[in-house]
């Protein structure tokens, strides 16, 4: 799982049927680029979240045939981006 | 899913059977890297789209037997270059 910060909702009216009417969010990876994730949890912009990728994303979005490659699975209660990781590796 | 922009059509007459007659588009990411995505919707060049990768791309194509690893899932209503690159 990777850590992302939610930037906002993404509106795509013309979409494939299998995507249903699920909420899509623009998320930004820590130190990385923007991606789009399915949100079955209900996140606000600014939330730090964890998301699963590849085939686990399909199950996490609800059912095996849902075409998601990135799905949010939890909102992190407390995340301080400015605190360096413990263990001295960073 | 990634946010990408449609560059143009791609025609491949000779192709494997399991690509069938699905339309293909050249798409670019915010860095300008080009990739090819299967297009079940019908996008125009310049459209910002969300693309689905990995094995979910095969489901998104409408038939899990289709051999694709990138499929366009939707056209984004409001998006611009600045948001994309920031």
Backbone of each chain as nested JSON, in Angstrom:
{
  "chains": [
    {"id": "A", "residues": [
      {"number": 1, "name": "UNK", "atoms": {"N": [0.844, -1.2, 0.0], "CA": [0.0, 0.0, 0.0], "C": [0.872, 1.24, 0.0]}},
      {"number": 2, "name": "UNK", "atoms": {"N": [0.374, 2.264, -0.631], "CA": [1.123, 3.516, -0.702], "C": [0.328, 4.634, -0.028]}},
      {"number": 3, "name": "UNK", "atoms": {"N": [1.061, 5.665, 0.359], "CA": [0.446, 6.799, 1.047], "C": [0.233, 7.933, 0.046]}},
      {"number": 4, "name": "UNK", "atoms": {"N": [-0.983, 8.455, 0.042], "CA": [-1.343, 9.55, -0.867], "C": [-2.021, 10.668, -0.082]}},
      {"number": 5, "name": "UNK", "atoms": {"N": [-2.001, 11.874, -0.657], "CA": [-2.82, 12.96, -0.118], "C": [-3.897, 13.304, -1.138]}},
      {"number": 6, "name": "UNK", "atoms": {"N": [-5.127, 13.452, -0.656], "CA": [-6.259, 13.731, -1.537], "C": [-6.214, 15.188, -1.991]}},
      {"number": 7, "name": "UNK", "atoms": {"N": [-6.345, 15.42, -3.296], "CA": [-6.37, 16.791, -3.826], "C": [-7.787, 17.269, -4.11]}},
      {"number": 8, "name": "UNK", "atoms": {"N": [-8.635, 16.398, -4.622], "CA": [-10.008, 16.809, -4.914], "C": [-10.727, 15.761, -5.734]}},
      {"number": 9, "name": "UNK", "atoms": {"N": [-12.002, 16.027, -6.017], "CA": [-12.777, 15.061, -6.798], "C": [-12.508, 15.275, -8.285]}},
      {"number": 10, "name": "UNK", "atoms": {"N": [-12.699, 14.212, -9.044], "CA": [-12.513, 14.26, -10.485], "C": [-13.853, 13.965, -11.142]}},
      {"number": 11, "name": "UNK", "atoms": {"N": [-14.314, 14.88, -11.99], "CA": [-15.595, 14.691, -12.665], "C": [-15.343, 14.184, -14.082]}},
      {"number": 12, "name": "UNK", "atoms": {"N": [-15.886, 13.015, -14.388], "CA": [-15.781, 12.453, -15.738], "C": [-17.163, 11.922, -16.101]}},
      {"number": 13, "name": "UNK", "atoms": {"N": [-17.927, 12.729, -16.815], "CA": [-19.301, 12.345, -17.141], "C": [-19.321, 11.23, -18.177]}},
      {"number": 14, "name": "UNK", "atoms": {"N": [-18.525, 11.402, -19.25], "CA": [-18.432, 10.34, -20.27], "C": [-17.465, 9.292, -19.756]}},
      {"number": 15, "name": "UNK", "atoms": {"N": [-18.004, 8.173, -19.267], "CA": [-17.138, 7.132, -18.72], "C": [-17.678, 5.769, -19.115]}},
      {"number": 16, "name": "UNK", "atoms": {"N": [-16.833, 4.758, -19.017], "CA": [-17.282, 3.406, -19.347], "C": [-18.268, 2.941, -18.282]}},
      {"number": 17, "name": "UNK", "atoms": {"N": [-19.223, 2.095, -18.682], "CA": [-20.283, 1.662, -17.778], "C": [-19.799, 0.946, -16.538]}},
      {"number": 18, "name": "UNK", "atoms": {"N": [-18.707, 0.19, -16.7], "CA": [-18.235, -0.608, -15.561], "C": [-17.739, 0.247, -14.4]}},
      {"number": 19, "name": "UNK", "atoms": {"N": [-17.395, 1.515, -14.682], "CA": [-16.922, 2.394, -13.598], "C": [-18.082, 2.822, -12.693]}},
      {"number": 20, "name": "UNK", "atoms": {"N": [-19.304, 2.587, -13.148], "CA": [-20.513, 2.929, -12.388], "C": [-20.497, 4.406, -11.985]}},
      {"number": 21, "name": "UNK", "atoms": {"N": [-21.173, 4.741, -10.869], "CA": [-21.158, 6.157, -10.48], "C": [-20.3, 6.381, -9.239]}},
      {"number": 22, "name": "UNK", "atoms": {"N": [-19.211, 5.613, -9.155], "CA": [-18.321, 5.746, -8.001], "C": [-17.578, 7.078, -8.025]}},
      {"number": 23, "name": "UNK", "atoms": {"N": [-17.214, 7.5, -6.81], "CA": [-16.467, 8.74, -6.659], "C": [-15.004, 8.504, -7.022]}},
      {"number": 24, "name": "UNK", "atoms": {"N": [-14.476, 9.376, -7.87], "CA": [-13.066, 9.307, -8.242], "C": [-12.35, 10.516, -7.665]}},
      {"number": 25, "name": "UNK", "atoms": {"N": [-11.176, 10.288, -7.1], "CA": [-10.423, 11.376, -6.501], "C": [-9.066, 11.522, -7.167]}},
      {"number": 26, "name": "UNK", "atoms": {"N": [-8.617, 12.777, -7.3], "CA": [-7.237, 13.033, -7.702], "C": [-6.397, 12.956, -6.436]}},
      {"number": 27, "name": "UNK", "atoms": {"N": [-5.404, 12.09, -6.432], "CA": [-4.538, 11.932, -5.261], "C": [-3.09, 12.135, -5.684]}},
      {"number": 28, "name": "UNK", "atoms": {"N": [-2.293, 12.601, -4.734], "CA": [-0.885, 12.844, -5.038], "C": [-0.035, 11.972, -4.135]}},
      {"number": 29, "name": "UNK", "atoms": {"N": [0.847, 11.207, -4.762], "CA": [1.71, 10.332, -3.982], "C": [2.783, 11.15, -3.287]}},
      {"number": 30, "name": "UNK", "atoms": {"N": [3.249, 10.659, -2.117], "CA": [4.331, 11.36, -1.413], "C": [5.554, 11.411, -2.319]}},
      {"number": 31, "name": "UNK", "atoms": {"N": [5.943, 12.618, -2.695], "CA": [7.107, 12.78, -3.549], "C": [6.907, 12.301, -4.972]}},
      {"number": 32, "name": "UNK", "atoms": {"N": [5.664, 12.13, -5.37], "CA": [5.402, 11.623, -6.715], "C": [4.348, 12.434, -7.425]}},
      {"number": 33, "name": "UNK", "atoms": {"N": [3.83, 11.856, -8.496], "CA": [2.875, 12.571, -9.33], "C": [1.432, 12.296, -8.946]}},
      {"number": 34, "name": "UNK", "atoms": {"N": [0.546, 12.936, -9.719], "CA": [-0.893, 12.784, -9.476], "C": [-1.413, 11.494, -10.094]}},
      {"number": 35, "name": "UNK", "atoms": {"N": [-2.343, 10.876, -9.4], "CA": [-3.028, 9.705, -9.94], "C": [-4.502, 9.835, -9.595]}},
      {"number": 36, "name": "UNK", "atoms": {"N": [-5.292, 8.934, -10.132], "CA": [-6.723, 8.939, -9.844], "C": [-7.063, 7.642, -9.112]}},
      {"number": 37, "name": "UNK", "atoms": {"N": [-7.819, 7.752, -8.023], "CA": [-8.176, 6.572, -7.235], "C": [-9.683, 6.518, -7.024]}},
      {"number": 38, "name": "UNK", "atoms": {"N": [-10.217, 5.314, -6.921], "CA": [-11.609, 5.115, -6.555], "C": [-11.718, 5.271, -5.04]}},
      {"number": 39, "name": "UNK", "atoms": {"N": [-12.789, 5.929, -4.592], "CA": [-12.935, 6.231, -3.165], "C": [-14.185, 5.584, -2.586]}},
      {"number": 40, "name": "UNK", "atoms": {"N": [-14.076, 4.367, -2.031], "CA": [-15.242, 3.76, -1.4], "C": [-15.394, 4.192, 0.057]}},
      {"number": 41, "name": "UNK", "atoms": {"N": [-14.455, 4.977, 0.575], "CA": [-14.42, 5.318, 2.0], "C": [-15.157, 6.631, 2.277]}},
      {"number": 42, "name": "UNK", "atoms": {"N": [-14.857, 7.656, 1.449], "CA": [-15.422, 8.987, 1.678], "C": [-14.376, 9.918, 2.262]}},
      {"number": 43, "name": "UNK", "atoms": {"N": [-13.51, 10.454, 1.407], "CA": [-12.396, 11.28, 1.867], "C": [-12.645, 12.746, 1.527]}},
      {"number": 44, "name": "UNK", "atoms": {"N": [-11.981, 13.612, 2.295], "CA": [-12.033, 15.051, 2.035], "C": [-10.705, 15.466, 1.389]}},
      {"number": 45, "name": "UNK", "atoms": {"N": [-10.71, 16.58, 0.631], "CA": [-9.433, 17.09, 0.146], "C": [-8.499, 17.386, 1.325]}},
      {"number": 46, "name": "UNK", "atoms": {"N": [-7.235, 17.022, 1.181], "CA": [-6.261, 17.234, 2.244], "C": [-6.007, 16.003, 3.1]}},
      {"number": 47, "name": "UNK", "atoms": {"N": [-6.939, 15.039, 3.086], "CA": [-6.759, 13.814, 3.872], "C": [-5.543, 13.031, 3.373]}},
      {"number": 48, "name": "UNK", "atoms": {"N": [-4.801, 12.454, 4.299], "CA": [-3.767, 11.477, 3.941], "C": [-4.417, 10.113, 3.964]}},
      {"number": 49, "name": "UNK", "atoms": {"N": [-4.226, 9.347, 2.903], "CA": [-4.921, 8.063, 2.785], "C": [-3.933, 6.97, 2.372]}},
      {"number": 50, "name": "UNK", "atoms": {"N": [-4.354, 5.718, 2.589], "CA": [-3.596, 4.608, 2.033], "C": [-4.417, 4.011, 0.89]}},
      {"number": 51, "name": "UNK", "atoms": {"N": [-3.717, 3.563, -0.152], "CA": [-4.41, 3.014, -1.325], "C": [-3.677, 1.769, -1.809]}},
      {"number": 52, "name": "UNK", "atoms": {"N": [-4.472, 0.82, -2.315], "CA": [-3.903, -0.412, -2.868], "C": [-3.935, -0.354, -4.388]}},
      {"number": 53, "name": "UNK", "atoms": {"N": [-2.958, -1.024, -4.985], "CA": [-2.85, -1.011, -6.442], "C": [-3.089, -2.373, -7.048]}},
      {"number": 54, "name": "UNK", "atoms": {"N": [-2.865, -2.457, -8.323], "CA": [-3.032, -3.632, -9.205], "C": [-4.273, -4.449, -8.866]}},
      {"number": 55, "name": "UNK", "atoms": {"N": [-4.166, -5.758, -8.694], "CA": [-5.4, -6.542, -8.664], "C": [-6.16, -6.413, -7.342]}},
      {"number": 56, "name": "UNK", "atoms": {"N": [-5.464, -6.051, -6.273], "CA": [-6.162, -5.839, -4.995], "C": [-7.123, -4.657, -5.09]}},
      {"number": 57, "name": "UNK", "atoms": {"N": [-6.83, -3.734, -6.007], "CA": [-7.676, -2.548, -6.155], "C": [-9.07, -2.909, -6.649]}},
      {"number": 58, "name": "UNK", "atoms": {"N": [-9.153, -3.974, -7.438], "CA": [-10.455, -4.385, -7.97], "C": [-11.36, -4.868, -6.845]}},
      {"number": 59, "name": "UNK", "atoms": {"N": [-10.827, -5.765, -6.006], "CA": [-11.604, -6.275, -4.873], "C": [-11.966, -5.16, -3.903]}},
      {"number": 60, "name": "UNK", "atoms": {"N": [-11.005, -4.27, -3.643], "CA": [-11.226, -3.214, -2.66], "C": [-12.312, -2.25, -3.116]}},
      {"number": 61, "name": "UNK", "atoms": {"N": [-12.504, -2.134, -4.429], "CA": [-13.527, -1.223, -4.957], "C": [-14.929, -1.817, -4.855]}},
      {"number": 62, "name": "UNK", "atoms": {"N": [-15.048, -3.063, -4.464], "CA": [-16.376, -3.633, -4.251], "C": [-16.52, -5.041, -4.784]}},
      {"number": 63, "name": "UNK", "atoms": {"N": [-16.165, -5.252, -6.051], "CA": [-16.276, -6.598, -6.597], "C": [-15.153, -6.866, -7.587]}},
      {"number": 64, "name": "UNK", "atoms": {"N": [-14.972, -8.128, -7.919], "CA": [-13.812, -8.573, -8.718], "C": [-13.786, -7.997, -10.117]}},
      {"number": 65, "name": "UNK", "atoms": {"N": [-14.941, -7.609, -10.657], "CA": [-14.989, -7.133, -12.03], "C": [-15.0, -5.617, -12.129]}},
      {"number": 66, "name": "UNK", "atoms": {"N": [-14.651, -4.939, -11.041], "CA": [-14.614, -3.482, -11.102], "C": [-13.263, -3.03, -11.655]}},
      {"number": 67, "name": "UNK", "atoms": {"N": [-13.256, -2.197, -12.733], "CA": [-11.988, -1.871, -13.381], "C": [-11.212, -0.745, -12.701]}},
      {"number": 68, "name": "UNK", "atoms": {"N": [-10.694, -1.008, -11.507], "CA": [-9.872, -0.01, -10.819], "C": [-8.465, -0.551, -10.656]}},
      {"number": 69, "name": "UNK", "atoms": {"N": [-7.454, 0.316, -10.866], "CA": [-6.086, -0.103, -10.565], "C": [-5.524, 0.659, -9.371]}},
      {"number": 70, "name": "UNK", "atoms": {"N": [-6.36, 1.488, -8.734], "CA": [-5.93, 2.185, -7.518], "C": [-7.176, 2.509, -6.686]}},
      {"number": 71, "name": "UNK", "atoms": {"N": [-7.269, 1.939, -5.503], "CA": [-8.449, 2.133, -4.655], "C": [-8.015, 2.527, -3.253]}},
      {"number": 72, "name": "UNK", "atoms": {"N": [-8.674, 3.558, -2.733], "CA": [-8.385, 4.009, -1.369], "C": [-8.983, 2.999, -0.389]}},
      {"number": 73, "name": "UNK", "atoms": {"N": [-8.191, 2.597, 0.598], "CA": [-8.688, 1.613, 1.551], "C": [-8.727, 2.152, 2.979]}},
      {"number": 74, "name": "UNK", "atoms": {"N": [-8.193, 3.339, 3.217], "CA": [-8.268, 3.872, 4.571], "C": [-7.773, 5.298, 4.661]}},
      {"number": 75, "name": "UNK", "atoms": {"N": [-8.321, 6.029, 5.634], "CA": [-7.872, 7.397, 5.901], "C": [-6.941, 7.326, 7.109]}},
      {"number": 76, "name": "UNK", "atoms": {"N": [-5.769, 7.907, 6.979], "CA": [-4.793, 7.878, 8.073], "C": [-5.21, 8.903, 9.122]}},
      {"number": 77, "name": "UNK", "atoms": {"N": [-5.35, 8.427, 10.381], "CA": [-5.811, 9.308, 11.459], "C": [-4.861, 10.472, 11.681]}},
      {"number": 78, "name": "UNK", "atoms": {"N": [-3.556, 10.17, 11.7], "CA": [-2.6, 11.223, 11.973], "C": [-1.362, 11.012, 11.127]}},
      {"number": 79, "name": "UNK", "atoms": {"N": [-1.021, 11.977, 10.349], "CA": [0.187, 11.89, 9.535], "C": [0.865, 13.242, 9.527]}},
      {"number": 80, "name": "UNK", "atoms": {"N": [2.104, 13.268, 10.006], "CA": [2.853, 14.516, 9.996], "C": [3.932, 14.412, 8.926]}},
      {"number": 81, "name": "UNK", "atoms": {"N": [3.722, 15.102, 7.817], "CA": [4.631, 14.982, 6.679], "C": [6.025, 15.524, 6.994]}},
      {"number": 82, "name": "UNK", "atoms": {"N": [6.092, 16.471, 7.945], "CA": [7.386, 17.116, 8.205], "C": [8.298, 16.296, 9.111]}},
      {"number": 83, "name": "UNK", "atoms": {"N": [7.712, 15.307, 9.837], "CA": [8.538, 14.507, 10.74], "C": [9.273, 13.437, 9.947]}},
      {"number": 84, "name": "UNK", "atoms": {"N": [10.603, 13.386, 10.039], "CA": [11.313, 12.357, 9.303], "C": [11.007, 10.96, 9.845]}},
      {"number": 85, "name": "UNK", "atoms": {"N": [11.181, 9.951, 8.99], "CA": [10.898, 8.575, 9.4], "C": [11.821, 8.159, 10.539]}},
      {"number": 86, "name": "UNK", "atoms": {"N": [11.295, 7.362, 11.464], "CA": [12.099, 6.83, 12.56], "C": [13.03, 5.762, 11.994]}},
      {"number": 87, "name": "UNK", "atoms": {"N": [14.198, 5.647, 12.566], "CA": [15.14, 4.636, 12.111], "C": [16.35, 5.249, 11.429]}},
      {"number": 88, "name": "UNK", "atoms": {"N": [16.276, 6.536, 11.161], "CA": [17.442, 7.252, 10.678], "C": [17.836, 6.978, 9.239]}},
      {"number": 89, "name": "UNK", "atoms": {"N": [16.959, 6.303, 8.494], "CA": [17.298, 6.01, 7.098], "C": [17.126, 7.235, 6.211]}},
      {"number": 90, "name": "UNK", "atoms": {"N": [16.299, 8.209, 6.643], "CA": [16.086, 9.383, 5.807], "C": [16.824, 10.578, 6.356]}}
    ]},
    {"id": "B", "residues": [
      {"number": 1, "name": "UNK", "atoms": {"N": [-5.299, 4.819, -11.458], "CA": [-5.618, 5.425, -12.755], "C": [-4.762, 6.67, -12.964]}},
      {"number": 2, "name": "UNK", "atoms": {"N": [-4.464, 6.953, -14.209], "CA": [-3.617, 8.096, -14.549], "C": [-4.441, 9.131, -15.313]}},
      {"number": 3, "name": "UNK", "atoms": {"N": [-4.008, 10.383, -15.235], "CA": [-4.611, 11.424, -16.059], "C": [-3.708, 11.626, -17.272]}},
      {"number": 4, "name": "UNK", "atoms": {"N": [-4.239, 11.405, -18.457], "CA": [-3.439, 11.523, -19.665], "C": [-4.214, 12.297, -20.721]}},
      {"number": 5, "name": "UNK", "atoms": {"N": [-3.496, 12.7, -21.776], "CA": [-4.142, 13.461, -22.848], "C": [-4.027, 12.692, -24.156]}},
      {"number": 6, "name": "UNK", "atoms": {"N": [-5.121, 12.68, -24.911], "CA": [-5.131, 11.98, -26.191], "C": [-4.341, 12.807, -27.208]}},
      {"number": 7, "name": "UNK", "atoms": {"N": [-3.404, 12.149, -27.871], "CA": [-2.589, 12.833, -28.88], "C": [-3.186, 12.615, -30.269]}},
      {"number": 8, "name": "UNK", "atoms": {"N": [-3.39, 11.362, -30.628], "CA": [-3.946, 11.065, -31.955], "C": [-4.395, 9.608, -32.02]}},
      {"number": 9, "name": "UNK", "atoms": {"N": [-4.997, 9.256, -33.186], "CA": [-5.387, 7.867, -33.433], "C": [-4.156, 7.028, -33.738]}},
      {"number": 10, "name": "UNK", "atoms": {"N": [-4.308, 5.738, -33.584], "CA": [-3.251, 4.816, -33.99], "C": [-3.91, 3.678, -34.76]}},
      {"number": 11, "name": "UNK", "atoms": {"N": [-3.403, 3.434, -35.972], "CA": [-3.976, 2.376, -36.809], "C": [-2.992, 1.219, -36.898]}},
      {"number": 12, "name": "UNK", "atoms": {"N": [-3.436, 0.029, -36.505], "CA": [-2.63, -1.179, -36.714], "C": [-3.546, -2.203, -37.382]}},
      {"number": 13, "name": "UNK", "atoms": {"N": [-3.366, -2.366, -38.674], "CA": [-4.24, -3.282, -39.419], "C": [-3.9, -4.732, -39.075]}},
      {"number": 14, "name": "UNK", "atoms": {"N": [-2.613, -5.021, -39.036], "CA": [-2.188, -6.377, -38.702], "C": [-1.982, -6.444, -37.194]}},
      {"number": 15, "name": "UNK", "atoms": {"N": [-2.782, -7.216, -36.509], "CA": [-2.717, -7.265, -35.041], "C": [-3.117, -8.641, -34.551]}},
      {"number": 16, "name": "UNK", "atoms": {"N": [-2.825, -8.932, -33.281], "CA": [-3.21, -10.234, -32.735], "C": [-4.73, -10.301, -32.633]}},
      {"number": 17, "name": "UNK", "atoms": {"N": [-5.246, -11.512, -32.681], "CA": [-6.692, -11.712, -32.688], "C": [-7.352, -11.079, -31.468]}},
      {"number": 18, "name": "UNK", "atoms": {"N": [-6.726, -11.2, -30.292], "CA": [-7.382, -10.742, -29.071], "C": [-7.274, -9.247, -28.814]}},
      {"number": 19, "name": "UNK", "atoms": {"N": [-6.763, -8.502, -29.804], "CA": [-6.969, -7.045, -29.747], "C": [-8.257, -6.698, -30.485]}},
      {"number": 20, "name": "UNK", "atoms": {"N": [-8.761, -7.67, -31.245], "CA": [-9.973, -7.506, -32.054], "C": [-9.946, -6.203, -32.84]}},
      {"number": 21, "name": "UNK", "atoms": {"N": [-11.081, -5.561, -33.026], "CA": [-11.104, -4.336, -33.838], "C": [-11.229, -3.102, -32.962]}},
      {"number": 22, "name": "UNK", "atoms": {"N": [-10.724, -3.2, -31.724], "CA": [-10.866, -2.08, -30.783], "C": [-10.013, -0.894, -31.225]}},
      {"number": 23, "name": "UNK", "atoms": {"N": [-10.561, 0.333, -31.138], "CA": [-9.775, 1.509, -31.523], "C": [-8.65, 1.793, -30.509]}},
      {"number": 24, "name": "UNK", "atoms": {"N": [-7.538, 2.252, -31.044], "CA": [-6.388, 2.592, -30.207], "C": [-6.089, 4.081, -30.333]}},
      {"number": 25, "name": "UNK", "atoms": {"N": [-5.622, 4.679, -29.258], "CA": [-5.211, 6.088, -29.27], "C": [-3.81, 6.197, -28.676]}},
      {"number": 26, "name": "UNK", "atoms": {"N": [-3.043, 7.146, -29.214], "CA": [-1.784, 7.514, -28.582], "C": [-2.106, 8.519, -27.491]}},
      {"number": 27, "name": "UNK", "atoms": {"N": [-1.657, 8.27, -26.257], "CA": [-1.89, 9.197, -25.15], "C": [-0.546, 9.613, -24.565]}},
      {"number": 28, "name": "UNK", "atoms": {"N": [-0.525, 10.798, -23.967], "CA": [0.709, 11.268, -23.33], "C": [0.433, 11.596, -21.876]}},
      {"number": 29, "name": "UNK", "atoms": {"N": [1.469, 11.448, -21.02], "CA": [1.321, 11.871, -19.626], "C": [1.875, 13.289, -19.475]}},
      {"number": 30, "name": "UNK", "atoms": {"N": [1.901, 13.787, -18.234], "CA": [2.297, 15.185, -18.044], "C": [3.76, 15.438, -18.367]}},
      {"number": 31, "name": "UNK", "atoms": {"N": [4.548, 14.365, -18.454], "CA": [5.949, 14.53, -18.823], "C": [6.147, 14.471, -20.339]}},
      {"number": 32, "name": "UNK", "atoms": {"N": [5.086, 14.112, -21.068], "CA": [5.189, 13.995, -22.518], "C": [5.521, 12.59, -22.996]}},
      {"number": 33, "name": "UNK", "atoms": {"N": [5.582, 11.624, -22.058], "CA": [5.841, 10.239, -22.464], "C": [4.622, 9.685, -23.192]}},
      {"number": 34, "name": "UNK", "atoms": {"N": [4.874, 9.026, -24.318], "CA": [3.77, 8.494, -25.113], "C": [3.49, 7.036, -24.777]}},
      {"number": 35, "name": "UNK", "atoms": {"N": [2.201, 6.7, -24.746], "CA": [1.772, 5.321, -24.576], "C": [0.579, 5.104, -25.493]}},
      {"number": 36, "name": "UNK", "atoms": {"N": [0.191, 3.858, -25.65], "CA": [-0.977, 3.541, -26.465], "C": [-2.05, 2.957, -25.558]}},
      {"number": 37, "name": "UNK", "atoms": {"N": [-3.268, 3.477, -25.68], "CA": [-4.383, 3.009, -24.86], "C": [-5.542, 2.584, -25.752]}},
      {"number": 38, "name": "UNK", "atoms": {"N": [-6.25, 1.581, -25.294], "CA": [-7.469, 1.142, -25.973], "C": [-8.596, 2.106, -25.6]}},
      {"number": 39, "name": "UNK", "atoms": {"N": [-9.446, 2.431, -26.573], "CA": [-10.445, 3.485, -26.356], "C": [-11.86, 2.962, -26.577]}},
      {"number": 40, "name": "UNK", "atoms": {"N": [-12.559, 2.552, -25.516], "CA": [-13.936, 2.065, -25.695], "C": [-14.965, 3.194, -25.766]}},
      {"number": 41, "name": "UNK", "atoms": {"N": [-14.54, 4.441, -25.569], "CA": [-15.499, 5.554, -25.47], "C": [-15.611, 6.316, -26.787]}},
      {"number": 42, "name": "UNK", "atoms": {"N": [-14.461, 6.671, -27.377], "CA": [-14.453, 7.507, -28.576], "C": [-13.988, 8.905, -28.202]}},
      {"number": 43, "name": "UNK", "atoms": {"N": [-12.672, 9.08, -28.07], "CA": [-12.11, 10.354, -27.627], "C": [-11.53, 11.108, -28.814]}},
      {"number": 44, "name": "UNK", "atoms": {"N": [-11.466, 12.431, -28.648], "CA": [-10.858, 13.29, -29.66], "C": [-9.439, 13.629, -29.203]}},
      {"number": 45, "name": "UNK", "atoms": {"N": [-8.543, 13.934, -30.16], "CA": [-7.239, 14.451, -29.745], "C": [-7.415, 15.71, -28.902]}},
      {"number": 46, "name": "UNK", "atoms": {"N": [-6.65, 15.815, -27.814], "CA": [-6.752, 16.959, -26.919], "C": [-7.581, 16.692, -25.69]}},
      {"number": 47, "name": "UNK", "atoms": {"N": [-8.416, 15.638, -25.714], "CA": [-9.216, 15.297, -24.531], "C": [-8.313, 14.834, -23.393]}},
      {"number": 48, "name": "UNK", "atoms": {"N": [-8.603, 15.337, -22.182], "CA": [-7.957, 14.774, -20.995], "C": [-8.784, 13.573, -20.56]}},
      {"number": 49, "name": "UNK", "atoms": {"N": [-8.121, 12.452, -20.378], "CA": [-8.835, 11.214, -20.058], "C": [-8.212, 10.565, -18.824]}},
      {"number": 50, "name": "UNK", "atoms": {"N": [-9.006, 9.691, -18.177], "CA": [-8.393, 8.873, -17.135], "C": [-8.176, 7.495, -17.713]}},
      {"number": 51, "name": "UNK", "atoms": {"N": [-6.972, 6.983, -17.524], "CA": [-6.624, 5.688, -18.104], "C": [-6.416, 4.668, -16.98]}},
      {"number": 52, "name": "UNK", "atoms": {"N": [-6.876, 3.458, -17.261], "CA": [-6.813, 2.378, -16.288], "C": [-5.736, 1.398, -16.731]}},
      {"number": 53, "name": "UNK", "atoms": {"N": [-4.868, 1.036, -15.822], "CA": [-3.752, 0.159, -16.17], "C": [-3.867, -1.209, -15.544]}},
      {"number": 54, "name": "UNK", "atoms": {"N": [-2.776, -1.958, -15.637], "CA": [-2.668, -3.311, -15.062], "C": [-3.806, -4.228, -15.554]}},
      {"number": 55, "name": "UNK", "atoms": {"N": [-4.207, -5.159, -14.719], "CA": [-5.208, -6.129, -15.174], "C": [-6.604, -5.523, -15.227]}},
      {"number": 56, "name": "UNK", "atoms": {"N": [-6.817, -4.427, -14.516], "CA": [-8.121, -3.751, -14.572], "C": [-8.404, -3.211, -15.976]}},
      {"number": 57, "name": "UNK", "atoms": {"N": [-7.335, -2.969, -16.745], "CA": [-7.503, -2.472, -18.122], "C": [-8.276, -3.461, -18.975]}},
      {"number": 58, "name": "UNK", "atoms": {"N": [-8.095, -4.736, -18.693], "CA": [-8.768, -5.757, -19.495], "C": [-10.265, -5.777, -19.189]}},
      {"number": 59, "name": "UNK", "atoms": {"N": [-10.619, -5.591, -17.928], "CA": [-12.035, -5.513, -17.555], "C": [-12.658, -4.263, -18.151]}},
      {"number": 60, "name": "UNK", "atoms": {"N": [-11.917, -3.163, -18.092], "CA": [-12.432, -1.884, -18.584], "C": [-12.683, -1.912, -20.092]}},
      {"number": 61, "name": "UNK", "atoms": {"N": [-11.986, -2.79, -20.805], "CA": [-12.163, -2.865, -22.254], "C": [-13.52, -3.456, -22.637]}},
      {"number": 62, "name": "UNK", "atoms": {"N": [-14.212, -4.057, -21.68], "CA": [-15.527, -4.629, -21.95], "C": [-15.496, -6.135, -22.094]}},
      {"number": 63, "name": "UNK", "atoms": {"N": [-14.301, -6.69, -22.31], "CA": [-14.152, -8.131, -22.447], "C": [-12.815, -8.515, -21.815]}},
      {"number": 64, "name": "UNK", "atoms": {"N": [-12.831, -9.272, -20.719], "CA": [-11.582, -9.568, -20.015], "C": [-10.566, -10.352, -20.846]}},
      {"number": 65, "name": "UNK", "atoms": {"N": [-10.988, -10.878, -22.004], "CA": [-10.044, -11.62, -22.849], "C": [-9.198, -10.703, -23.729]}},
      {"number": 66, "name": "UNK", "atoms": {"N": [-9.624, -9.447, -23.872], "CA": [-8.878, -8.497, -24.701], "C": [-7.497, -8.264, -24.076]}},
      {"number": 67, "name": "UNK", "atoms": {"N": [-6.469, -8.333, -24.921], "CA": [-5.101, -8.205, -24.399], "C": [-4.649, -6.746, -24.431]}},
      {"number": 68, "name": "UNK", "atoms": {"N": [-5.003, -6.012, -23.39], "CA": [-4.559, -4.625, -23.239], "C": [-4.033, -4.429, -21.82]}},
      {"number": 69, "name": "UNK", "atoms": {"N": [-3.101, -3.472, -21.662], "CA": [-2.677, -3.115, -20.31], "C": [-2.931, -1.633, -20.029]}},
      {"number": 70, "name": "UNK", "atoms": {"N": [-3.66, -0.966, -20.933], "CA": [-4.031, 0.439, -20.703], "C": [-5.324, 0.724, -21.459]}},
      {"number": 71, "name": "UNK", "atoms": {"N": [-6.361, 1.121, -20.733], "CA": [-7.667, 1.391, -21.335], "C": [-8.185, 2.73, -20.835]}},
      {"number": 72, "name": "UNK", "atoms": {"N": [-8.769, 3.507, -21.746], "CA": [-9.367, 4.785, -21.345], "C": [-10.682, 4.501, -20.617]}},
      {"number": 73, "name": "UNK", "atoms": {"N": [-10.838, 5.065, -19.415], "CA": [-12.026, 4.798, -18.6], "C": [-13.034, 5.924, -18.621]}},
      {"number": 74, "name": "UNK", "atoms": {"N": [-12.595, 7.139, -18.968], "CA": [-13.529, 8.259, -18.996], "C": [-12.857, 9.528, -19.477]}},
      {"number": 75, "name": "UNK", "atoms": {"N": [-13.695, 10.447, -19.95], "CA": [-13.191, 11.761, -20.365], "C": [-13.43, 12.731, -19.218]}},
      {"number": 76, "name": "UNK", "atoms": {"N": [-12.392, 13.443, -18.811], "CA": [-12.484, 14.345, -17.667], "C": [-13.184, 15.635, -18.091]}},
      {"number": 77, "name": "UNK", "atoms": {"N": [-14.197, 16.046, -17.313], "CA": [-14.991, 17.218, -17.689], "C": [-14.178, 18.51, -17.638]}},
      {"number": 78, "name": "UNK", "atoms": {"N": [-13.529, 18.731, -16.514], "CA": [-12.787, 19.986, -16.346], "C": [-11.36, 19.682, -15.912]}},
      {"number": 79, "name": "UNK", "atoms": {"N": [-10.435, 20.029, -16.748], "CA": [-9.028, 19.809, -16.408], "C": [-8.215, 20.733, -17.278]}},
      {"number": 80, "name": "UNK", "atoms": {"N": [-7.092, 21.193, -16.812], "CA": [-6.25, 22.011, -17.678], "C": [-4.781, 21.686, -17.452]}},
      {"number": 81, "name": "UNK", "atoms": {"N": [-4.006, 22.217, -18.363], "CA": [-2.58, 21.935, -18.411], "C": [-1.878, 22.269, -17.095]}},
      {"number": 82, "name": "UNK", "atoms": {"N": [-2.298, 23.389, -16.482], "CA": [-1.62, 23.849, -15.274], "C": [-1.827, 22.874, -14.11]}},
      {"number": 83, "name": "UNK", "atoms": {"N": [-3.094, 22.431, -13.939], "CA": [-3.415, 21.45, -12.905], "C": [-2.634, 20.164, -13.115]}},
      {"number": 84, "name": "UNK", "atoms": {"N": [-2.48, 19.836, -14.385], "CA": [-1.863, 18.587, -14.781], "C": [-0.393, 18.547, -14.397]}},
      {"number": 85, "name": "UNK", "atoms": {"N": [0.279, 19.674, -14.646], "CA": [1.733, 19.695, -14.465], "C": [2.139, 20.062, -13.044]}},
      {"number": 86, "name": "UNK", "atoms": {"N": [1.213, 20.63, -12.237], "CA": [1.577, 21.053, -10.877], "C": [1.736, 19.856, -9.951]}}
    ]}
  ]
}
